[in-house]
Amino acid sequence: MQIDMTNEERGVLIRWKNYSDTYRLVRMKAEAIAYAARGVGLDIIMEMVERAEKTVRKWLSQWRRRRLSSVVTGHAVGRNAAKLRRAQKEEREEIFNKPPSEAGAWAELWDVPAP
C-alpha cells in the first residue's frame, strides 16, 4: 500500500520517528507512514510497528486526508499531561518532608487541630 509524500514531509516524519522525546504513538505512526511511502508492504509495516492491519490502514487513510496533522494525536498529549517528572516528584517529597515554615508556606497546612 503506497502513499504519496513530499521530501519535506519525509524529513519531518523521520525526525519525529528518531526523537526519543516524541510520544511512542507518534513515532510508530511516523514510521508506518514513512514505510508506506517507500512502497513497503502492509504485512511488513504491521510487523515493524506491532499494530493490527486495521490500525495501520486507519493511519494511512488519515494521512491521505490530513497529512502531517494526522500523525500528532491529541490523546497522547493529554494522557501524560498530569504525570509528574522524576525531578518534580523528588521536589514534592522534599517539600512534604519539611515543616510548613521551612517549605515556604505561611500557614500550618500540614497541621489539623483535633476537634
MDTraj code that builds the backbone (N, CA, C; nanometers):
import mdtraj as md
import numpy as np

residues = "MET GLN ILE ASP MET THR ASN GLU GLU ARG GLY VAL LEU ILE ARG TRP LYS ASN TYR SER ASP THR TYR ARG LEU VAL ARG MET LYS ALA GLU ALA ILE ALA TYR ALA ALA ARG GLY VAL GLY LEU ASP ILE ILE MET GLU MET VAL GLU ARG ALA GLU LYS THR VAL ARG LYS TRP LEU SER GLN TRP ARG ARG ARG ARG LEU SER SER VAL VAL THR GLY HIS ALA VAL GLY ARG ASN ALA ALA LYS LEU ARG ARG ALA GLN LYS GLU GLU ARG GLU GLU ILE PHE ASN LYS PRO PRO SER GLU ALA GLY ALA TRP ALA GLU LEU TRP ASP VAL PRO ALA PRO".split()
xyz = np.array([
    [0.0851, -0.1175, 0.0000],
    [0.0000, 0.0000, 0.0000],
    [0.0896, 0.1236, 0.0000],
    [0.0916, 0.1945, -0.1093],
    [0.1803, 0.3100, -0.1226],
    [0.1017, 0.4396, -0.1085],
    [0.1667, 0.5381, -0.0492],
    [0.1077, 0.6707, -0.0341],
    [0.2065, 0.7740, -0.0861],
    [0.1563, 0.8931, -0.1169],
    [0.2457, 0.9983, -0.1656],
    [0.2939, 1.0832, -0.0485],
    [0.4114, 1.1433, -0.0688],
    [0.4737, 1.2218, 0.0373],
    [0.5793, 1.3131, -0.0240],
    [0.5873, 1.4360, 0.0253],
    [0.6916, 1.5271, -0.0213],
    [0.8205, 1.4997, 0.0558],
    [0.9311, 1.5499, 0.0038],
    [1.0592, 1.5352, 0.0744],
    [1.0562, 1.6057, 0.2102],
    [0.9896, 1.7198, 0.2144],
    [0.9786, 1.7935, 0.3404],
    [0.9002, 1.7116, 0.4435],
    [0.7886, 1.6527, 0.4011],
    [0.7100, 1.5687, 0.4920],
    [0.7917, 1.4481, 0.5391],
    [0.8664, 1.3894, 0.4481],
    [0.9501, 1.2745, 0.4838],
    [1.0512, 1.3142, 0.5916],
    [1.1120, 1.4306, 0.5747],
    [1.2091, 1.4786, 0.6730],
    [1.1476, 1.4981, 0.8105],
    [1.0278, 1.5554, 0.8134],
    [0.9586, 1.5761, 0.9413],
    [0.9271, 1.4423, 1.0064],
    [0.8749, 1.3480, 0.9288],
    [0.8411, 1.2162, 0.9837],
    [0.9642, 1.1441, 1.0379],
    [1.0738, 1.1528, 0.9663],
    [1.1973, 1.0871, 1.0107],
    [1.2452, 1.1486, 1.1422],
    [1.2379, 1.2816, 1.1532],
    [1.2776, 1.3468, 1.2789],
    [1.1866, 1.3018, 1.3935],
    [1.0558, 1.2997, 1.3689],
    [0.9625, 1.2562, 1.4732],
    [0.9897, 1.1115, 1.5133],
    [1.0215, 1.0287, 1.4164],
    [1.0474, 0.8871, 1.4429],
    [1.1733, 0.8693, 1.5271],
    [1.2721, 0.9530, 1.5063],
    [1.4018, 0.9356, 1.5721],
    [1.4156, 1.0053, 1.7069],
    [1.3314, 1.1047, 1.7364],
    [1.3448, 1.1772, 1.8629],
    [1.2865, 1.0954, 1.9768],
    [1.3656, 1.0756, 2.0802],
    [1.3201, 0.9948, 2.1933],
    [1.2139, 1.0659, 2.2769],
    [1.2084, 1.1989, 2.2683],
    [1.1080, 1.2699, 2.3475],
    [0.9730, 1.2792, 2.2770],
    [0.9649, 1.2272, 2.1548],
    [0.8378, 1.2220, 2.0838],
    [0.7566, 1.1066, 2.1416],
    [0.6272, 1.1255, 2.1554],
    [0.5421, 1.0189, 2.2078],
    [0.5539, 0.8937, 2.1229],
    [0.5485, 0.7788, 2.1888],
    [0.5669, 0.6493, 2.1215],
    [0.4668, 0.6312, 2.0071],
    [0.3416, 0.6685, 2.0284],
    [0.2402, 0.6528, 1.9247],
    [0.2742, 0.7369, 1.8020],
    [0.3227, 0.8575, 1.8231],
    [0.3622, 0.9445, 1.7115],
    [0.4796, 0.8817, 1.6366],
    [0.5764, 0.8267, 1.7096],
    [0.6909, 0.7606, 1.6445],
    [0.6451, 0.6427, 1.5600],
    [0.5515, 0.5628, 1.6132],
    [0.5026, 0.4468, 1.5377],
    [0.4283, 0.4889, 1.4119],
    [0.3422, 0.5897, 1.4235],
    [0.2688, 0.6381, 1.3061],
    [0.3655, 0.6916, 1.2013],
    [0.4632, 0.7702, 1.2458],
    [0.5612, 0.8268, 1.1530],
    [0.6358, 0.7161, 1.0802],
    [0.6747, 0.6138, 1.1535],
    [0.7468, 0.5014, 1.0936],
    [0.6592, 0.4280, 0.9920],
    [0.5357, 0.3993, 1.0283],
    [0.4448, 0.3274, 0.9386],
    [0.4205, 0.4055, 0.8100],
    [0.3990, 0.5337, 0.8226],
    [0.3709, 0.6173, 0.7053],
    [0.4944, 0.6295, 0.6172],
    [0.6113, 0.6443, 0.6785],
    [0.7357, 0.6517, 0.6006],
    [0.7594, 0.5220, 0.5239],
    [0.7347, 0.4082, 0.5881],
    [0.7483, 0.2793, 0.5186],
    [0.6515, 0.2706, 0.4005],
    [0.5269, 0.3094, 0.4231],
    [0.4266, 0.3017, 0.3165],
    [0.4657, 0.3895, 0.1983],
    [0.5236, 0.5052, 0.2266],
    [0.5654, 0.5955, 0.1193],
    [0.6772, 0.5347, 0.0353],
    [0.7530, 0.4444, 0.0945],
    [0.8616, 0.3763, 0.0228],
    [0.8149, 0.2477, -0.0446],
    [0.6851, 0.2190, -0.0334],
    [0.6312, 0.1017, -0.1002],
    [0.6428, -0.0283, -0.0226],
    [0.6733, -0.0197, 0.1060],
    [0.6834, -0.1398, 0.1895],
    [0.5433, -0.1988, 0.2059],
    [0.5339, -0.3299, 0.2025],
    [0.4054, -0.3977, 0.2131],
    [0.3405, -0.3815, 0.3492],
    [0.2088, -0.3873, 0.3484],
    [0.1316, -0.3689, 0.4705],
    [0.1680, -0.4723, 0.5773],
    [0.1912, -0.5959, 0.5374],
    [0.2255, -0.7006, 0.6344],
    [0.3571, -0.6703, 0.7065],
    [0.4533, -0.6159, 0.6343],
    [0.5823, -0.5805, 0.6957],
    [0.5658, -0.4589, 0.7867],
    [0.4892, -0.3608, 0.7422],
    [0.4645, -0.2417, 0.8250],
    [0.3987, -0.2829, 0.9562],
    [0.2979, -0.3704, 0.9475],
    [0.2289, -0.4176, 1.0682],
    [0.3266, -0.4836, 1.1649],
    [0.4165, -0.5613, 1.1104],
    [0.5158, -0.6299, 1.1935],
    [0.6123, -0.5305, 1.2582],
    [0.6567, -0.4320, 1.1821],
    [0.7556, -0.3363, 1.2321],
    [0.7000, -0.2464, 1.3429],
    [0.5745, -0.2050, 1.3300],
    [0.5165, -0.1155, 1.4311],
    [0.4312, -0.1913, 1.5332],
    [0.4213, -0.3222, 1.5145],
    [0.3476, -0.4090, 1.6071],
    [0.2040, -0.3632, 1.6283],
    [0.1345, -0.3407, 1.5171],
    [-0.0053, -0.2999, 1.5207],
    [-0.0850, -0.3821, 1.4201],
    [-0.2150, -0.3918, 1.4439],
    [-0.3047, -0.4687, 1.3584],
    [-0.3236, -0.4003, 1.2229],
    [-0.3638, -0.4795, 1.1259],
    [-0.3867, -0.4274, 0.9905],
    [-0.4864, -0.3124, 0.9918],
    [-0.5946, -0.3284, 1.0654],
    [-0.6978, -0.2244, 1.0721],
    [-0.6390, -0.0917, 1.1206],
    [-0.5528, -0.0986, 1.2204],
    [-0.4912, 0.0221, 1.2762],
    [-0.4011, 0.0901, 1.1739],
    [-0.3163, 0.0120, 1.1079],
    [-0.2238, 0.0694, 1.0093],
    [-0.3019, 0.1282, 0.8921],
    [-0.4040, 0.0594, 0.8458],
    [-0.4874, 0.1131, 0.7366],
    [-0.5517, 0.2457, 0.7777],
    [-0.5963, 0.2526, 0.9017],
    [-0.6568, 0.3764, 0.9529],
    [-0.5552, 0.4900, 0.9510],
    [-0.4318, 0.4614, 0.9982],
    [-0.3273, 0.5641, 0.9975],
    [-0.3004, 0.6143, 0.8561],
    [-0.2930, 0.5227, 0.7599],
    [-0.2640, 0.5616, 0.6214],
    [-0.3803, 0.6401, 0.5613],
    [-0.5014, 0.6011, 0.5943],
    [-0.6192, 0.6737, 0.5468],
    [-0.6211, 0.8157, 0.6035],
    [-0.5895, 0.8270, 0.7313],
    [-0.5835, 0.9597, 0.7938],
    [-0.4740, 1.0447, 0.7301],
    [-0.3615, 0.9822, 0.6956],
    [-0.2520, 1.0544, 0.6301],
    [-0.3001, 1.1145, 0.4980],
    [-0.3733, 1.0379, 0.4213],
    [-0.4221, 1.0866, 0.2912],
    [-0.5123, 1.2089, 0.3075],
    [-0.5882, 1.2126, 0.4147],
    [-0.6814, 1.3238, 0.4366],
    [-0.6158, 1.4437, 0.5044],
    [-0.5301, 1.4183, 0.6046],
    [-0.4826, 1.5277, 0.6892],
    [-0.3319, 1.5475, 0.6912],
    [-0.2604, 1.4639, 0.6202],
    [-0.1144, 1.4736, 0.6081],
    [-0.0467, 1.4724, 0.7458],
    [0.0465, 1.5637, 0.7712],
    [0.1247, 1.5620, 0.8955],
    [0.0380, 1.5755, 1.0210],
    [-0.0708, 1.6487, 1.0114],
    [-0.1553, 1.6660, 1.1307],
    [-0.2172, 1.5348, 1.1764],
    [-0.2243, 1.4362, 1.0880],
    [-0.2815, 1.3068, 1.1269],
    [-0.1883, 1.2272, 1.2180],
    [-0.0617, 1.2607, 1.2175],
    [0.0362, 1.1845, 1.2957],
    [0.0349, 1.2272, 1.4422],
    [0.0146, 1.3549, 1.4658],
    [0.0143, 1.4072, 1.6020],
    [-0.1239, 1.3841, 1.6616],
    [-0.1286, 1.3041, 1.7666],
    [-0.2567, 1.2673, 1.8260],
    [-0.2848, 1.3502, 1.9491],
    [-0.4064, 1.3930, 1.9638],
    [-0.4446, 1.4721, 2.0800],
    [-0.4429, 1.3936, 2.2091],
    [-0.4894, 1.2686, 2.2055],
    [-0.4992, 1.1935, 2.3306],
    [-0.3638, 1.1526, 2.3859],
    [-0.2622, 1.1410, 2.3035],
    [-0.1294, 1.1056, 2.3549],
    [-0.0764, 1.2163, 2.4434],
    [-0.1046, 1.3406, 2.4064],
    [-0.0584, 1.4537, 2.4859],
    [-0.1327, 1.4593, 2.6182],
    [-0.2642, 1.4454, 2.6142],
    [-0.3446, 1.4541, 2.7349],
    [-0.3176, 1.3425, 2.8337],
    [-0.2829, 1.2266, 2.7835],
    [-0.2628, 1.1108, 2.8696],
    [-0.1489, 1.1343, 2.9683],
    [-0.0457, 1.2024, 2.9273],
    [0.0718, 1.2212, 3.0116],
    [0.0797, 1.3598, 3.0743],
    [-0.0166, 1.4440, 3.0456],
    [-0.0083, 1.5827, 3.0908],
    [-0.0060, 1.5953, 3.2428],
    [-0.0776, 1.5099, 3.3137],
    [-0.0869, 1.5222, 3.4588],
    [0.0229, 1.4468, 3.5327],
    [0.1060, 1.3756, 3.4636],
    [0.2105, 1.2978, 3.5292],
    [0.3311, 1.3863, 3.5610],
    [0.3819, 1.3700, 3.6822],
    [0.4994, 1.4466, 3.7229],
    [0.6267, 1.3800, 3.6725],
    [0.7232, 1.4623, 3.6359],
    [0.8548, 1.4095, 3.6006],
    [0.9262, 1.3681, 3.7284],
    [1.0306, 1.2897, 3.7151],
    [1.1050, 1.2396, 3.8313],
    [1.1542, 1.3549, 3.9195],
    [1.2092, 1.4590, 3.8588],
    [1.2605, 1.5724, 3.9366],
    [1.1474, 1.6409, 4.0133],
    [1.0296, 1.6495, 3.9519],
    [0.9163, 1.7112, 4.0198],
    [0.8712, 1.6264, 4.1389],
    [0.8731, 1.4939, 4.1224],
    [0.8362, 1.4048, 4.2330],
    [0.9343, 1.4191, 4.3487],
    [1.0632, 1.4267, 4.3159],
    [1.1646, 1.4425, 4.4203],
    [1.1474, 1.5755, 4.4930],
    [1.1192, 1.6811, 4.4176],
    [1.0975, 1.8122, 4.4786],
    [0.9750, 1.8089, 4.5699],
    [0.8692, 1.7441, 4.5255],
    [0.7471, 1.7324, 4.6055],
    [0.7759, 1.6604, 4.7377],
    [0.8485, 1.5489, 4.7294],
    [0.8817, 1.4734, 4.8503],
    [0.9658, 1.5565, 4.9463],
    [1.0608, 1.6304, 4.8911],
    [1.1471, 1.7155, 4.9732],
    [1.0643, 1.8208, 5.0464],
    [0.9704, 1.8810, 4.9766],
    [0.8857, 1.9842, 5.0366],
    [0.7956, 1.9242, 5.1439],
    [0.7340, 1.8105, 5.1147],
    [0.6413, 1.7497, 5.2106],
    [0.7115, 1.6958, 5.3345],
    [0.8403, 1.6712, 5.3256],
    [0.9149, 1.6213, 5.4408],
    [0.9634, 1.7330, 5.5329],
    [0.9376, 1.8577, 5.4988],
    [0.9767, 1.9724, 5.5813],
    [0.8543, 2.0258, 5.6549],
    [0.8774, 2.0936, 5.7665],
    [0.7661, 2.1649, 5.8309],
    [0.7186, 2.2759, 5.7366],
    [0.5945, 2.3191, 5.7488],
    [0.5406, 2.4209, 5.6576],
    [0.6244, 2.5476, 5.6506],
    [0.6749, 2.5933, 5.7646],
    [0.7523, 2.7180, 5.7648],
    [0.8805, 2.7047, 5.6830],
    [0.9453, 2.5895, 5.6885],
    [1.0681, 2.5678, 5.6113],
    [1.0390, 2.5469, 5.4629],
    [0.9196, 2.5012, 5.4334],
    [0.8829, 2.4763, 5.2942],
    [0.8324, 2.6024, 5.2256],
    [0.8221, 2.7129, 5.3005],
    [0.7789, 2.8387, 5.2411],
    [0.6302, 2.8644, 5.2521],
    [0.5587, 2.7810, 5.3264],
    [0.4148, 2.8021, 5.3445],
    [0.3930, 2.8947, 5.4630],
    [0.3038, 2.9900, 5.4510],
    [0.2791, 3.0854, 5.5583],
    [0.1672, 3.0390, 5.6512],
    [0.1057, 2.9265, 5.6231],
    [0.0004, 2.8723, 5.7097],
    [0.0377, 2.7307, 5.7493],
    [-0.0206, 2.6852, 5.8565],
    [0.0061, 2.5499, 5.9037],
    [-0.0776, 2.4499, 5.8230],
    [-0.0417, 2.4311, 5.6996],
    [-0.1182, 2.3440, 5.6102],
    [-0.1110, 2.1979, 5.6510],
    [-0.0011, 2.1570, 5.7108],
    [0.0192, 2.0166, 5.7437],
    [-0.0481, 1.9777, 5.8757],
    [-0.0759, 2.0776, 5.9592],
    [-0.1321, 2.0504, 6.0918],
    [-0.2819, 2.0770, 6.0920],
    [-0.3566, 1.9789, 6.1380],
    [-0.5013, 1.9947, 6.1501],
    [-0.5354, 1.9791, 6.2975],
    [-0.5963, 2.0802, 6.3577],
    [-0.6287, 2.0697, 6.5001],
    [-0.7323, 1.9603, 6.5249],
    [-0.7196, 1.8957, 6.6399],
    [-0.8159, 1.7914, 6.6770],
    [-0.9479, 1.8560, 6.7143],
    [-1.0605, 1.7904, 6.6872],
    [-1.1922, 1.8504, 6.7206],
    [-1.2198, 1.8517, 6.8689],
])
top = md.Topology()
chain = top.add_chain()
for i, resn in enumerate(residues, 1):
    res = top.add_residue(resn, chain, resSeq=i)
    for name in ("N", "CA", "C"):
        top.add_atom(name, md.element.get_by_symbol(name[0]), res)
traj = md.Trajectory(xyz[None], top)
